Amino acid sequence: MGKLWYPLPMPWERSNASKPRPEVARGIAMIGEAVLRRRTALRLSQRDVQRLSGMCQAMVSRLENGKLHNLRFARLARLVDALDGLDFGVRPTGHWTSLLDRRERLLKAEGSPPPPDPFVPDPPPSDM
């Protein structure tokens, strides 16, 4: 019996199967950094996170190092629940910074006031 023919190669046969797209790799790295920050803020070990979330310690480590590219949403949701949330409180860098700067320049050219910075919290309301 010969090899079966498929119109497309199977995912494990593709040469770029282990190379995520750049935006996916950057997003995974950001999630991993947020997980690491939250875990260390809670003074938890990766083994503690394993017990709380059901995600094995090796997967937690790969995620924190930006090397876990096939994380299912349900597993991520359990991890976020175990850590009682994640904080992505970082200002955009690189491409997004240039987009925000470009938007402000366009608004100034139109004569519109610049919008408030979305990454700075609103001041608390003053009592009258």
C-alpha positions in Angstrom: 0.0 0.0 0.0 1.4 3.4 -1.0 1.4 6.7 0.8 -1.9 8.5 0.9 -2.0 11.7 -1.0 -3.4 14.9 0.6 -3.8 18.2 -1.3 -2.0 20.1 1.4 0.8 19.0 3.7 -0.1 18.1 7.2 0.8 20.8 9.8 3.7 18.7 11.2 5.1 18.3 7.7 5.2 22.1 7.0 8.6 23.7 7.2 7.3 26.8 9.0 4.9 24.9 11.4 7.0 26.0 14.4 7.5 29.6 13.3 4.6 31.8 14.4 3.8 35.0 12.6 5.6 38.0 14.1 2.5 39.5 15.6 1.5 36.2 17.2 5.0 35.8 18.6 4.8 39.3 20.0 1.4 38.8 21.5 2.4 35.5 23.1 5.5 37.2 24.6 3.3 40.0 26.0 1.0 37.4 27.6 4.0 35.5 29.0 5.4 38.7 30.5 2.1 39.5 32.1 1.8 36.0 33.6 5.3 36.2 34.9 4.7 39.6 36.5 1.4 38.5 38.1 2.9 35.2 39.3 5.9 36.8 41.0 3.7 39.6 42.4 1.6 36.9 44.1 4.8 35.1 45.2 3.8 31.9 43.5 6.1 29.3 42.0 5.4 27.7 38.6 4.4 24.6 40.5 1.9 26.6 42.5 0.4 27.9 39.3 0.3 24.3 38.0 -1.7 23.2 41.1 -4.1 26.2 40.8 -4.7 26.1 37.0 -4.2 22.6 36.0 -1.6 23.7 33.4 1.7 21.7 33.7 4.8 23.6 35.0 6.6 23.1 31.7 3.8 24.9 29.8 3.8 27.7 32.3 7.6 28.1 31.8 7.3 28.0 28.0 4.5 30.6 28.1 6.5 32.9 30.4 9.4 32.6 28.0 7.3 33.4 25.0 7.8 29.9 23.5 4.3 28.4 23.8 2.5 29.2 20.6 -0.4 26.7 20.7 -2.2 27.6 23.9 -5.9 27.0 23.8 -8.2 29.8 24.9 -9.9 27.6 27.6 -6.5 26.8 29.2 -5.5 30.5 29.1 -8.8 31.4 30.8 -8.1 28.9 33.6 -4.7 30.3 34.0 -6.0 33.9 34.2 -8.6 32.7 36.7 -6.0 31.0 38.8 -3.9 34.2 38.9 -7.0 36.3 39.6 -6.5 38.3 36.4 -3.6 39.7 34.4 -2.4 43.3 34.0 -1.2 44.4 30.7 -0.6 48.0 32.0 2.2 48.8 29.6 2.4 51.6 27.1 2.5 50.5 23.5 5.9 50.5 21.9 7.3 50.2 18.4 4.6 50.1 15.7 1.7 51.1 18.0 3.6 54.1 19.3 4.2 55.4 15.8 0.5 54.9 15.0 -0.6 56.9 18.0 1.9 59.6 17.2 0.7 59.7 13.6 -2.9 60.0 14.7 -2.1 62.9 17.0 -0.3 64.7 14.2 -3.3 64.2 11.8 -5.6 65.6 14.5 -3.4 68.6 15.0 -3.3 69.3 11.3 -7.1 69.3 11.2 -7.2 71.7 14.1 -8.9 69.2 16.5 -7.7 69.0 20.0 -5.7 65.9 20.7 -7.7 63.1 22.4 -6.8 62.1 26.0 -4.1 59.5 26.4 -5.9 56.2 26.6 -3.1 54.8 28.9 -3.4 57.5 31.6 -6.3 57.1 34.0 -8.9 59.8 34.2 -8.5 62.1 37.3 -10.9 61.4 40.1 -14.0 63.6 40.1 -13.7 66.7 42.3 -16.4 67.2 45.0 -18.3 70.5 44.7 
